[in-house]
Amino acid sequence: MMKCQCGGLLRFDLQHLQDAGRLGLRDQVSLLWKCMVCGRSRKSDESYPLSQVVASLDQLTLADRSQG
């Protein structure tokens, strides 16, 4: 688990990906996490194709559902 400077947990910012898709930024997008306590954002140093990020998230979601 990643944590913010304030100590709060960071969660993946799905709105960021939705905005990137809506704006046509499909080639390379940075990953963004948001703190659940203070709302501060943390951005990854690397960028990835939006389709690759979405496919990875879909696999993680399916894996979580099958374990639950």
Residue frames as qw, qx, qy, qz and C-alpha x, y, z in Angstrom:
[[0.000, 0.888, 0.461, 0.000, 0.00, 0.00, 0.00],
 [0.385, 0.350, -0.027, 0.854, 1.23, 3.44, -0.86],
 [0.287, -0.747, -0.479, 0.362, 0.80, 6.24, 1.62],
 [0.184, 0.882, 0.119, 0.418, 0.60, 10.02, 1.32],
 [0.305, 0.406, -0.421, 0.751, 2.86, 12.48, 3.16],
 [0.467, -0.446, 0.193, -0.739, 0.01, 12.98, 5.65],
 [0.246, -0.182, 0.909, -0.283, -0.11, 9.23, 6.34],
 [0.717, 0.300, 0.285, -0.561, -3.37, 8.60, 4.47],
 [0.635, 0.079, 0.728, 0.247, -3.78, 5.75, 1.99],
 [0.201, 0.433, -0.410, -0.777, -3.47, 6.48, -1.72],
 [0.654, 0.342, 0.666, -0.108, -6.03, 5.08, -4.14],
 [0.354, 0.106, 0.610, 0.701, -5.88, 4.94, -7.93],
 [0.247, 0.497, 0.158, -0.817, -7.59, 7.94, -9.55],
 [0.446, 0.358, 0.783, 0.245, -10.00, 6.50, -12.13],
 [0.239, 0.890, 0.275, -0.275, -11.39, 9.96, -12.95],
 [0.150, -0.696, 0.469, 0.522, -7.96, 10.86, -14.32],
 [0.318, -0.025, 0.857, 0.405, -8.16, 7.98, -16.82],
 [0.311, 0.683, 0.660, -0.038, -11.72, 8.87, -17.80],
 [0.081, 0.903, -0.008, -0.422, -10.64, 12.47, -18.44],
 [0.238, -0.474, 0.668, 0.522, -7.65, 11.30, -20.51],
 [0.345, 0.275, 0.855, 0.272, -9.92, 9.16, -22.68],
 [0.220, 0.833, 0.471, -0.189, -12.47, 11.94, -23.07],
 [0.005, 0.880, -0.201, -0.430, -9.73, 14.40, -24.11],
 [0.820, 0.558, -0.126, -0.020, -8.25, 11.94, -26.61],
 [0.041, -0.752, 0.647, -0.118, -4.98, 11.39, -24.71],
 [0.979, -0.043, 0.057, -0.193, -4.75, 7.71, -25.53],
 [0.686, 0.533, -0.442, 0.223, -1.08, 7.35, -26.49],
 [0.517, 0.081, -0.606, 0.599, 0.62, 7.99, -23.15],
 [0.448, -0.749, -0.119, -0.474, -0.98, 8.78, -19.80],
 [0.128, 0.384, -0.714, 0.571, 0.60, 9.09, -16.37],
 [0.525, -0.438, -0.730, 0.026, -0.81, 7.13, -13.48],
 [0.135, -0.500, 0.216, -0.828, -2.32, 9.24, -10.73],
 [0.468, -0.368, -0.769, 0.233, -3.18, 8.36, -7.13],
 [0.238, -0.650, -0.015, -0.722, -5.21, 10.44, -4.69],
 [0.118, 0.097, -0.778, 0.609, -4.98, 10.51, -0.91],
 [0.369, -0.529, -0.729, -0.229, -8.15, 9.35, 0.80],
 [0.400, -0.592, -0.456, 0.530, -7.50, 11.73, 3.72],
 [0.149, -0.613, -0.015, 0.776, -6.20, 15.06, 2.38],
 [0.602, 0.730, 0.282, -0.158, -6.94, 14.75, -1.36],
 [0.076, -0.749, 0.513, 0.413, -3.33, 15.36, -2.42],
 [0.895, 0.429, -0.017, -0.120, -2.37, 13.74, -5.73],
 [0.460, -0.542, 0.626, 0.320, 0.72, 11.73, -6.58],
 [0.715, 0.620, -0.147, -0.289, 1.75, 11.22, -10.21],
 [0.904, -0.088, 0.306, 0.285, 3.90, 8.42, -11.61],
 [0.197, -0.646, 0.436, 0.595, 7.16, 9.22, -13.38],
 [0.204, -0.028, 0.843, 0.498, 6.33, 6.92, -16.29],
 [0.572, 0.309, 0.011, -0.760, 3.57, 7.13, -18.87],
 [0.356, 0.047, 0.928, 0.104, 1.68, 4.21, -20.40],
 [0.236, -0.161, -0.620, -0.731, -0.75, 3.68, -23.30],
 [0.527, -0.133, 0.273, -0.793, -4.28, 4.20, -21.99],
 [0.849, 0.049, -0.362, -0.381, -5.45, 0.87, -23.47],
 [0.578, 0.183, -0.727, 0.324, -2.71, -0.99, -21.55],
 [0.098, -0.179, 0.571, -0.795, -3.69, 0.67, -18.26],
 [0.694, -0.043, 0.038, -0.718, -7.39, -0.09, -18.76],
 [0.816, 0.116, -0.546, -0.150, -6.66, -3.73, -19.66],
 [0.369, 0.189, -0.743, 0.525, -4.51, -4.13, -16.54],
 [0.335, -0.125, 0.422, -0.833, -7.22, -2.62, -14.35],
 [0.801, 0.017, -0.234, -0.551, -9.81, -4.96, -15.90],
 [0.694, 0.135, -0.695, 0.131, -7.61, -7.98, -15.08],
 [0.110, 0.157, -0.668, 0.719, -7.16, -6.79, -11.48],
 [0.551, -0.080, 0.161, -0.815, -10.91, -6.22, -11.11],
 [0.838, 0.052, -0.429, -0.333, -11.71, -9.69, -12.44],
 [0.531, 0.161, -0.742, 0.377, -9.12, -11.24, -10.10],
 [0.153, -0.152, 0.525, -0.823, -10.61, -9.40, -7.11],
 [0.714, -0.036, -0.055, -0.697, -14.11, -10.59, -8.00],
 [0.807, 0.089, -0.571, -0.118, -13.04, -14.22, -8.31],
 [0.365, 0.152, -0.728, 0.560, -11.34, -14.14, -4.89],
 [0.277, -0.135, 0.374, -0.875, -14.30, -12.52, -3.14]]
